[in-house]
Amino acid sequence: MAWEDRTPFEVIERRTGLPEAHVIEVMRRELKPGSFRLWRKRVSGRITKHRKRFEQRDDSFE
């Protein structure tokens, strides 16, 4: 779920009980260093990975 760009960290936490910081730790431990860096770069710029940001942006289009 963490690898998927559209699954927000809030959903991951609800399903697994792991907050965002722990998900990042797991990804750092399980991925190759280069893959982790690419993943972090990708999710850091994603509004959809953070439900609050996504909802705020969605509201601004109404």
SESE-98919 format. One line per field, with one value per residue (C-alpha): residue in one letter; x, y, z. Coordinates in Angstrom, 3 decimals. Last residue first. Layout:
! SESE-98919
rest = (A, ...);
u = (X, ...);
v = (Y, ...);
w = (Z, ...);
This chain:
! SESE-98919
rest = (E, F, S, D, D, R, Q, E, F, R, K, R, H, K, T, I, R, G, S, V, R, K, R, W, L, R, F, S, G, P, K, L, E, R, R, M, V, E, I, V, H, A, E, P, L, G, T, R, R, E, I, V, E, F, P, T, R, D, E, W, A, M);
u = (-15.674, -12.032, -10.612, -12.405, -10.353, -7.121, -8.089, -9.240, -5.949, -3.874, -5.797, -5.617, -1.819, -0.615, -2.996, -1.084, 2.008, 5.321, 6.770, 5.414, 7.611, 10.813, 10.415, 9.854, 12.893, 15.080, 13.782, 14.477, 18.043, 18.644, 17.180, 13.801, 12.915, 14.532, 13.680, 10.144, 9.688, 10.971, 8.692, 5.709, 6.752, 6.741, 3.358, 1.631, 1.382, -1.907, -2.111, -5.508, -6.155, -2.511, -2.415, -5.631, -4.150, -0.950, -3.025, -3.202, -2.974, 0.775, 0.976, 4.318, 2.842, 0.000);
v = (24.015, 23.591, 24.657, 21.800, 19.195, 20.918, 20.808, 17.187, 16.129, 17.969, 16.276, 12.868, 12.886, 10.537, 12.208, 15.495, 13.776, 15.666, 13.863, 10.577, 10.591, 11.875, 9.395, 6.530, 7.501, 7.694, 4.330, 2.715, 4.029, 2.727, -0.719, -1.115, -3.009, -0.863, 2.540, 1.355, 0.116, 3.400, 5.396, 3.326, 3.997, 7.768, 7.619, 5.882, 2.077, 0.588, -1.601, -0.788, 2.628, 3.664, 2.703, 4.631, 7.731, 7.374, 7.888, 5.135, 6.832, 6.551, 2.803, 1.900, 2.388, 0.000);
w = (-5.943, -6.962, -3.587, -1.840, -3.779, -2.735, 0.905, 0.568, -1.041, 1.557, 4.366, 2.637, 2.382, -0.352, -2.816, -2.652, -3.949, -3.950, -0.946, -2.285, -5.406, -3.805, -0.986, -3.462, -5.551, -2.437, -1.225, -4.588, -4.525, -0.995, -1.764, -0.120, 3.059, 5.781, 4.295, 3.475, 7.035, 8.479, 6.152, 7.276, 10.860, 10.311, 8.546, 11.455, 11.513, 12.743, 9.645, 8.128, 9.696, 9.369, 5.693, 5.131, 6.789, 4.754, 1.624, -1.026, -4.421, -4.890, -4.346, -2.712, 0.762, 0.000);
